[in-house]
Amino acid sequence: MKSALRLLARFVYANALPKDLFTKDVKPARLRQLFGRYVRLVEIENHSYCNRTCSFCPNATLDRLSKIIPLDDQVFGRIIDDLASVNYDQTLVWARYHEPLADESIFPRLTTARKALPKAFLSVTSNGDYLNKDVVHRLEEIGINQMYVSLYLPDGKERDPECIRDAKDKFQRRTGLTYGRQYGEYFWRMDGTKLQMTVSVPDYNHGGTGISSRGGLIAMASTFKDYQRTSVCFSPLHHIVVDYNGKSMLCCQTRSDAPEHQRAIIGEIGKDGYSLFDHFRDLAPARAGLFRAGPKKGVCKSCSQNADGPYKVGRVDAVAGFFRIMPGAEFALNKMLQRSHRQRRYEISEASPV
């Protein structure tokens, strides 16, 4: 019953969205309004470097290890200024395919973001290798909201009790924090810090949750060989992604340094005045295609992320047209959005850690 209601709710949502989200012919003021209303997550890279080459990550074959290339200061400034101009109050996360804490520049940039975006929910995703008591204290002083830490274990050892215990103990000694509420067998909230910090021990190699083909970059034949995505994807509506080189992407599953993903590059922030709002506008064709049910192509073909519906039902012109003329439809949609956005992405609730 719950799954049927959720499917219906997503179908209604996909069709109730305003028409100007699906066209590039939008006036600047309206574009900013749409951005502020629908974008829930802005994800950026501070630099190019990651200290790990995990087998389940494209970094195993694409070089993110040899050097640190920082995000250009002007690009970062443009991102922050754009978000500040709409009083952005949703989530800004440093994640993607780098280890944010591997370069000192992350701290002044977090400070800049905190001052410019007092209402935003600032989050950092990390493998935990650079976290210690001093780093935790610095992050607390800056005033970021959340740390999402994954303790990656060697292949084949992801569910080995001794390896898990050893990794948890080392992290606890290094940070001085303790494991608090447990949300699942391998997911904890940390006590002893002002930050909303969660620690997990993921398993992306052996049937664990969250497995992704990363737009076809990960060769998991048994999982994705015959997979064909047909369901609607809301990512180009709610999610903005910018790589360390300033290139803005279709979604978080794609990356600008992969030859196979060049068509997933939407724009380049800061180049010739290109803004986050321009990027959001230029996602319109992708939204138009991904909001319709049916087989997806290109980098989306093997993507199973957020593929829990609608499947055979998506945005239908006739249904969308009905919602446009139905009295009070836009008002009801906006009220629903306000309610759903109260808990920001990655923000911890009592029911769930993220």
NORBEL-V156951 format. One line per field, one symbol per residue. psi: psi as a letter, one per 30 degrees, with the letter a starting at -180 (. if undefined). burial: # if it has 24 or more other C-alpha atoms within 12 Angstrom, else .. Layout:
psi->???
burial->???
This chain:
psi->eeeeeeeeeeeeeeffkkeffgkfikkeeeeeeeefefkfkkklkfafkkglikfgkffffkjgffljjlkkeeeeeeeeeeeefghkgakjkjbbgljegfkffeeeeeeeeeefiffljkkkklfffgkaeeeeeeeeeeglekkjkkjkllkfgfgjeeeeeeeeeeeeeefgllkbkkflfhklkklglfkjkkkljljgfigllgkkfhhgfkiiefegegkjkflkkfefefkkkklfgfkklelfflkfgkefgeffkeajkfkhgkleeeeeeffeeeeeeffkllkllbffegkgkhhglldfkbkkeeeeeeeefkkgeeeeeeeeeeeffejlkfkklfekf.
burial->.........#############........#############################..#.#...######.##########.#.################..##.##.###.###.############...##..##.############....##....#..##..##..#.#.#......#####..#.###########.....########.#..#....###############################..#.########...#######################.##########.###.####...#..#.........#...#...#.######....##
